[in-house]
Amino acid sequence: MVDVLYFAWVRERIGLPNEQVETKAATVMDLVEELRAREERYAVAFSDISALRVAVDQELAEFDAPIGTAREIAFFPPMTGG
């Protein structure tokens, strides 16, 4: 079980700020594929992963990063300075 957090427009498209997900995913991308297969709102939110960033246990990561024993995975759009 892993806590999955959604921020900004990702949260708006999915309709949830976070959820606990039972997964067999080995990598972040595997998790994305599982989520996409759930229903249309996930497929839409994860349709273009180049527009997303991910953090595993609050550390920035790539989509090929292993999940391992991670407790939290967060998806969010790139941050901009200001």
Steps between C-alpha positions, in 0.01 A plus 500: 500500500637841404363851554460678167471879505371716215568873471370792289331399174576132561280515811232689306488240223493201735273665754700391804788658694635159602416134537648175622576267212560128512761439231731238360693767306879475500558852363316830498413444133347162588283680756399759239394218266292341779335835573433572132322165470266579791266742325484793260582778748836334578569439132441870433712617795792278396463534123815712467755413767749745350282766664541335842760466769509232767639469850556172682500543877538878447808465277478605134522192281470384141215286370735199473582526873431185701220520752649240734382570854386856426219625720403806294497592132399850391411622152509871415565739211846655466563789734574842360700773666359836572 
